Amino acid sequence: MRVVVAGVGNLLRGDDGFGVKVVHALARREAPAGVLVMDVGIGGIHLVQELFEATDALVVVDAVELGRPPGTLAVIRPSVREPSGPDDLADVHYANPERALMLARALGVLPEAWLVGCQPLDAERLGEGLSEAVAAAVEPAAFEIRRLVSGLGIEWRA
């Protein structure tokens, strides 16, 4: 079993850096065998390239508009749309996780996937640092990821 946990986002855009902060928190301790924790940042093409190695499950961590109070977490199964044309697959960075997942599916390398998302207060603000509510959600998100991976058959203790 191989699971990839990918934190996406831009640390220079306020709460948009949530996913990166979560994988940095997870990386403070050694991940169990079979789990790759990676900081994708805004270069989603790196994630797609990593999925070319046989992968059973993918957990993407990101700031997501949920229409809820800032700091609210959700674990969801992302819906991946089909490309509407070649331009959907032409971006060289795939900064948007939705587009990276679309490319992975088009290439036949997208495994079973989950999204651990957090409602941002402001993911557009220029500058480093998460808002207080989103920063408080980092450790609970890391816990949810360890729980999810454990449910897939790889024990990951806190």
C-alpha positions in Angstrom: 0.0 0.0 0.0 1.3 3.5 -0.9 -0.5 6.7 0.1 0.6 10.2 -0.9 -0.4 13.1 1.3 0.0 16.4 -0.6 -0.2 19.8 0.9 -1.0 22.5 -1.6 -1.2 26.2 -1.4 0.8 29.4 -1.4 2.5 30.4 1.8 2.7 34.0 0.6 -1.2 34.3 0.3 -2.4 34.1 3.9 -4.7 31.2 4.6 -4.0 29.7 1.1 -0.9 28.2 2.8 -3.0 25.9 5.0 -2.2 22.7 3.1 1.5 23.4 3.2 1.5 24.2 6.9 -0.4 20.9 7.6 2.2 18.7 5.8 5.0 20.6 7.5 3.3 19.7 10.8 3.0 16.0 9.7 6.7 16.0 8.6 7.9 16.9 12.1 7.5 13.1 12.9 8.5 10.3 10.6 5.6 9.0 8.5 5.0 5.3 8.5 6.4 3.1 5.7 4.2 3.5 2.6 3.2 7.1 3.3 4.8 9.9 1.3 4.1 13.4 2.8 4.9 16.1 0.2 4.8 19.9 0.1 3.4 20.6 -3.4 3.0 24.3 -2.9 1.7 25.8 -6.1 3.5 23.3 -8.4 0.8 20.6 -8.8 2.7 19.1 -11.7 5.1 17.6 -9.1 2.1 15.8 -7.6 1.1 14.4 -11.0 4.6 13.2 -11.6 4.7 11.5 -8.2 1.5 9.6 -9.0 3.2 7.8 -11.9 4.7 5.6 -9.2 1.9 3.1 -8.3 -0.2 4.8 -5.6 -3.2 3.4 -3.9 -4.6 6.6 -2.3 -4.1 10.3 -2.4 -4.9 12.8 0.3 -4.8 16.4 -0.8 -4.8 19.1 1.9 -5.8 22.6 1.0 -7.8 25.8 1.9 -11.3 25.3 0.4 -14.3 27.5 0.2 -16.9 25.6 2.2 -19.3 28.4 3.0 -18.6 27.8 6.7 -16.9 29.7 9.5 -13.1 30.1 9.1 -11.2 27.1 10.4 -13.9 24.6 9.7 -12.5 21.3 8.4 -14.1 18.9 6.0 -12.9 15.5 4.6 -14.5 15.1 1.2 -14.1 13.0 -1.9 -13.2 15.4 -4.6 -15.2 15.3 -7.9 -12.8 15.5 -10.8 -14.3 16.9 -13.9 -13.4 15.8 -17.4 -11.3 18.2 -19.4 -13.4 20.3 -21.7 -10.5 20.6 -24.2 -6.8 20.6 -24.6 -6.4 24.0 -22.9 -7.6 22.4 -19.6 -4.5 20.1 -19.7 -2.0 22.8 -21.0 -1.0 24.5 -17.7 2.7 23.9 -16.9 2.4 24.2 -13.1 -1.2 23.1 -12.2 -1.3 25.5 -9.3 -4.9 24.6 -8.9 -5.4 21.1 -7.3 -8.5 20.6 -9.4 -6.5 20.9 -12.6 -3.7 18.6 -11.3 -6.3 15.9 -10.4 -7.8 16.4 -13.9 -4.5 15.8 -15.5 -3.7 12.8 -13.3 -7.1 11.3 -14.3 -6.5 12.0 -18.0 -3.1 10.2 -17.7 -4.7 7.2 -15.9 -2.7 7.7 -12.7 -5.3 9.2 -10.3 -5.8 6.8 -7.4 -8.7 6.9 -4.8 -8.6 10.4 -3.5 -9.7 12.5 -0.5 -9.5 16.2 0.2 -8.9 17.5 3.7 -10.1 21.1 3.3 -10.2 24.1 5.7 -12.4 27.1 5.3 -10.1 30.1 5.0 -10.7 33.5 6.4 -8.8 35.2 3.6 -6.8 33.1 1.1 -6.2 36.2 -1.1 -4.3 38.3 1.4 -0.7 39.0 0.4 1.7 38.0 3.2 2.8 35.1 5.2 0.9 33.6 8.1 -2.4 31.9 8.6 -5.3 33.6 10.3 -5.9 32.6 13.9 -8.9 30.3 13.1 -7.1 28.6 10.3 -3.8 28.2 12.2 -5.9 26.5 15.0 -7.1 23.9 12.4 -3.6 22.7 11.4 -3.2 20.1 14.2 -6.8 18.8 13.9 -6.3 18.4 10.2 -3.1 16.5 10.8 -5.0 14.2 13.1 -7.7 13.7 10.5 -5.1 12.7 7.9 -3.5 10.2 10.3 -6.9 8.8 11.1 -7.8 8.6 7.4 -4.5 6.8 6.5 -4.9 4.4 9.4 -8.4 3.6 8.0 -6.7 2.6 4.7 -4.6 0.0 6.5 -1.4 1.9 7.4 -1.2 2.6 11.1 -0.2 6.2 11.8 -0.1 7.1 15.4 -0.2 10.7 16.6 
